[in-house]
């Protein structure tokens, strides 16, 4: 924090309006309207404020998410008090509307920790070869540790998770993980086939995922009851709540959150630019201290920033065979726009080494996918998705929810005992009606209207990461080589 504070101080000293003791109005106005950092003039106020909004978007979104998901007395469904796991016990069905793009491959175990109070000890049982991962996200959504089958194996594991300012001794048998922020989010995922027998096996594992404060490590520990804040809106989507914040509220919250969740040292330029607008960690943001022109720019920034964030979807990632996907997730460096976009549309994104999610809404000819047509997705012999974990193709309607169907099947994958063609290729049949009993194992039921396909690939191999393998196109059956 020492270096970070010096960066903030430099920004504040360069533009004297920051903090108390403002200069005379004329000098203040001139300094603000010029917005100087060092001796170089920087962008106009609207651009600065827009960049500041984009920079802070993940931090504000994670905090708003935390408030909602921890606003309970005891663990229940996807919610749990601070410092406790919320374990999802089954896959959602077509009636589920709580979150978009639900998952039917892994059961989640999610927890928020406040490491500013004290470290926590995480215990993971013997997974006996089962695929799992426990990615840990900073308050800025960067993945900083990923215990799991890919990285640490499936044996029993114990971790001592400490905040950025912690120093001390680590308990015997535990491995230190030092987080870059005091607020962190663990989003564990455990593979499950969805059968009653496998649900039972995974529930037994989830019951052994344990979080214990360091101070209670030597004693029997019962997590305390959580406290419910009736003022927290648990119904409106987080993204909508964040996007509806006015500039003053948004930047005030951002400044407060940055005190305990410091920006990376590499973000010094972005932090100094924010300081020129009065957005400083730990200090209240007061738009009244700004000149009218700068204040107006700050007030207009959210709308412009949101448009830039969502517009980035058209330019980011790879676009191959009608599929769009990115390998730029989980660790963003200085790509603040990419980080904000992933926050908006895929909060909790894994590192690409752990998962990549190609998505398409069009067929091979660029036409919108719809249940009025029949489609085939053909994988040539030996060219199923190259993964060391698992893969599945998931069906969503136009609103990214599961589709009701006679089989209650929302994904198709090797666990459906896919049937290969005589030449070794594998066809997936994507349509509303069954393709017939002999092909039903390879059938992904579609709605009658528009739909979206997502190819989940966990622990992808280099061929997928470097682009030498790409998902095959989704072809209308009338033109598919059957």
N, C-alpha and C positions, 0 to 999 in steps of 0.2 A: 504493500500500500504506500510505502514512502515515496517511491518513484512516481506512482500514479498521482499522489497528492501534489507533487511538484509540477506535474504537467497541468493539473487543474489550476494551480496557483499562477503558472505562467500565463495561461489563457486569461485568468481573471485580471492579472496585472496589466496585460496588454490592452484590455478593454476595461477602463476604470469603473464602468457602471456595475460590474459584478460585485455583490456583497453590499455592505453598508458604506456610508461616506461617499455618496455620488458626487461627481464633479458638477460644476455649473451646467445649467440646462443646455446652453449652446454647445459647450464642449462635449457633453453627453450625447446630444443629437448627432454631432459630427462623427463621433467615434462609432456610434451604432450604425449610422447610415453607410459609413465606409467599411465597417466590419473588417478590421485589420487583425491579422495574426502575424506577429513579427513585423517585417517591413513589407510584406506582400499582400496586396488586396486579394480577397477571396470572393467566392460567388455571391450573388445577390441574396437578400434575406430569405426569399421564398425558397430558393434552392437549398440554402443552409438548413432551414426549418424542415423541409421535406426530407433531406438526408438524415437529419436528427431523428425524425419520426421513424424512418425505415431502420435506422441503426437500433433503435430501442424497441422495435416491434416484438421480437422474441421474448425479451425480458418482461415486458408488460403482459404479454399473452400467457407466459408460464405462470406468472403470479395470479392472473385472473382464473386460470385453470386450477391452480392449487386451491384457491379459495372455495371453488365449487366442489372439487373432488374430496376435500377434507372437511366439509361442513356437515359432519355427522357425529353421532355419539359413539357408534361402534361400526366396525366394518360391515358393509352391506353392498353387495353387487360390485360396481366399479368404484365405490366410494369407501374411504377409510380415514380416520383421524390422522393427523401428522404423526410420523414415526411408525406407522403400521401398514401392513400389506392389505390391499384390496384384491382378493382373488376371484376372478371370474371362473365359474364352475361349469359352464356349458357354453356352447356356441349359440349365438342368436339365431332366430328364425326370421321368416319374412315379415312378421309383425313388429320386429324390432326397429325402433326409430330414434333411439337415444343418440347415436353417432352415425355419421356417414361412412361408407366403405368399411363395414364390419369385416372381421377376420373369422374364418372357419378352419384355420390350420393350427393355431397356437392359442393356448389359454393364457390370459394376461395375469400378472402379479405386479401391481403398481403401488409405489409408495413415495411420498414426499418426506424429505428429512431437512431439519433445520440444524445444520452443523455449527452454527454460531453459538449455540448453547453448549454442546459437547459432541464428541465423536459418537458414532454408532458402530456396533458389531453386527455384521451380516453373516448368517450361517446358511449354507446350502448343503442339502443332503446328497448322498450318493445317487446320481441319476441313472447309473447302470447302463450307460451308452445312449440314453435318450437325448435327442437334440433339445437344447435349451440355450438361452442367453439372458444375461442380466445387464443390459446396457445402462450406464449411468450418465445422465444428462446434466450439464451445468444449467444455471438459470438462464443462460444465453442459448440453450439448446445444443451446445456442442457436446458430443459424446467423448468423455474423457477416460472411461474404463469399460471393458466389456467382458466380465467373467462369463464363461460359457464353453460349450463343446469345442468351438473353433479355436479358442485361445487358451483355455485352462483345463480342458478335458471334462469328464463327467464324474469324477470322484468327489467325495465330500470336501468342502472348501469353507474357509473362514476369513473374513476381511474386516479390517479396522478402517472405517471411513472417517476421515477428519477434514475439517475446513481449511481454507487457505492460510489462516493465521495460527494454526495449531502447531505446537511442538511438545514433545514428550516421548514416553516409551510406549512401544506397541506390545500388547499382551502376547505371551508365548503361544505359538501355533497360528497366529493371525498374520495376514499380509496387509501392509499399509497401502491404502489408496487415499491420496490427498487430493481433495476436490478443489477446483479453481474458484468456486463460489460457495457461500454458506447454504444457500438453498439448492438442493439437488432433487432430481426426479429419477427414481429407478423404475424402468418399464420392462419387467421380466416377461419372457415368453417361453412357454413350454409346449413342445409339440404333442398333439393328441389326435388320434384318428377319429374321435367322436363316437366310438362304440361305448356301450355301458361299461364294458370291462376296462377300456382304456381311460374313460372318465374316472373310474374308481382309482386306477393306478396314479393318474396325475393329481387327483385330489390329495392323495396320501403324500405326494411330494410337496404340493403347495402348503400343506399343513406344517411342513418342516422348514419352510422358508421363514427365518426368524430375524427380527431386528431388535436389538437390545441397546439402550444407552450405555455408554462406557461406564458410567457411575453405578450401574446395576448389574454389571457383568458377573460379579461374584455372588449374587443372590438370586433366588427365584424371582422372576420378573413377570408381573401382570401389567399389560399396557393400561394406562389410565383412560377413562372415558373422554371422548372428545367434547368440544363445546360447539353448539349450533348458533350461528348468527342468522336471525330471521331476516336480516336486511340483504342477504346475499341471494341473488337471482340464480336459482338452480335450473331454470327451465329454458331461458334464452341461450342460444348457442354462444360459446365463448367468443368466437370470431366476431359475431354480431355485436356483442357487448363491447369488445375492444374497439371495433370500428366506429361505434357510436359515442365514444368518449370525446368531449371537446378538447381542444388543444391544451388549455390550461390544466385540466384534470390529468390528461395523458402525460404531459411533461413533468408535472408535479410528482406523479407516481413514479415515473422513470427516474427522476433525480433521487427520490427516496430509496428506491430499490438498488440503485448503483452504489449506495453507501456500503451495504453488506455483500453485494455481488459485484465486485470491481470489474471494470472493463479490462480486457487483456492489455498488457503493456504495448503490444504492437498496434493497438488502436489509438495511440497518442494523438494523431492528427484529427481523427474523428472526434475525440473527446475535447480537444482544444477548440474545434469549431463549434461544438455544442456550448462550451463555456462562453463563447462570444455572444450567444443568445441568452445567457443567464441560466442555462441548464447545467447544473453542477452537482455532483454527487453529495447527498446529505444536506443540500441547501434548498429551501422552498423556492419554487419557480414563481416569480411574480411578474406577470405580463405588464403590470402597471408601470414597471421600471423601464419598459421599452418605449422607444419613440413610436408615434402613431403608425408610421410606415412599416416599421419592423413588427410591431404588434399585429398589424393587419396581415402581414406575410405569415406569421406564426399561426394565426387563426385559420388561414386558408390551407396550411400545410397538410392536415390529415387527409382531406379529400384528394389532393394531388398525389400524396404518398401512396394511398390505397390503390389509386389507378395505376401507378407505376409498379407496385408490387404485383398486382394481378395481371397486368399487361406483360410482365416478364415471363409468364407461362408460355407465351407464343415463341419466345426466342431461346429459352433455356433447354438444355438437354439434347438428346439425339432424336431424330425422326427417321425411322427406318421401317419400311414395309407397312406404313400406316400406324406403327407403334411409336409412342413417345415415352422416353424414360431418361433418367439422369443418374449419373454416378457421382454427382456433386452433392452429397448429403451427409449429415452427421458431424462434419468438421469443415467449417466454411472459411477459415482464415479471414481475409478482409473482404470477402464477397458478401457484403451486408444485404444486397438486394436478393441474392439467392437464398440467404438465410431467412429473410423475411417471407419470401414466397413459400418455402418449405414449411415455415411456421403456420402460414395461412391455410395451406392445403394438405399438409402431411405432418402435423405436429407430432413429435416423438420419433422422427425418422432415424433409422439405423445408419451406421456406416455402410458404404457400398460393399465392403468386404463381408458384411453380414446379410444384407438383403438389398435387392434391386427390384423395382416394381414397374415393369413396362405396362402401359395402358393404351387402349385404343377405343375410338368411337366410330371408326370407318372401316370399310372393307378394302380389298386390294385395289379397287378402282376409285377409292376416295369417297364412296357413297356412305351415307349415315347407316350404321347398323340398326336393323329393325326386325322384329319378329315376323313381319310379313314375308320375309325371305328365309331361306335355309343356307347355312354356311358350313364350310369345312376348313379346319386348320390342320394342315398336313406337316408332320415332322418327318423328314427323310430318315432312312435307316441310320441309326447311330447318332442322330442329331436332336434328341430330346434335350430340354434345357440343361446346360452343363452346370451342375451344382454338386456340392459335397454334403449339403443339408437335404433339402427337399424343394419341390416346386408344385404349384397348383394353378389352374386357370379358374378365376372367380367371375361369376356373373352378377352384374348389378343393373337395376333399371336406370332410367335417365337421371334419377335423383340420388344414385349411389346407395340404394338399399337392395337387400336380397329379393329374389323373385320367387313368389309362391309357385310350387309345382308338385305334381303327384309323388315324386320321389323324395321331396324335401332335400333336394340336392342343390347346393349353392356353389360348389366347386367340383372340378374334375381333376384327377391326378392319378399317379401310379397306384395309390391305395384303392382305386376303383377296379384294379385288375384290368388295365387297358389291354385291348386286343390289337395285335399288330397285323398288318397286311402281309400277304405272302412274300413281298420283297423286303419286309422288315420295317417299312414306314408305319407311322401311327397317325390315324385320322381322329380328330376330335369333331364331333357333330354338334353344331350350335344351332338350335332351332326350337320352335315352340312344341311341336309334337314329337313323340318318340320315333327314332329312326328304325325301330323294330327290335325284337328281343335279342337278336344276335349282335346288334350294335349298341345296345343300351348302356353297356359298361363305359362306352366312350362318349356318352351323350351329356351335354351341358344344357339344361332346359333354359329357354329364353322367354321373355315376356312377349306380348303381342305388339308392343310399341317399341320405341327406341331403347337401346341398352348400351352398356359400357362393359368392356372386358379388361380385367387386370390379371397379369401373369406374375404371381408371387414367386420369387426365386431367393431361397435362403442359402447362405454360404456359397455364393456364385463362384465359379471357377474363373481363371484369367480370361478365357475365351469370351465370356460375357462382359467382363470388366473392361477389356481392351477393345471391344467392338468387333472381334473376328467372328463372333456368333451373334445372331440377332433373331428375334422371334419371326417365324414365317408369317406371311400375310394371311388374313382371314378372307377366304374366297367364297363367293356365292356358289351354291351347289351346282347351278346350271352351267357354270364354267369351270368347275373343279374337275380334275382328272380322277374320277372315282374308279 
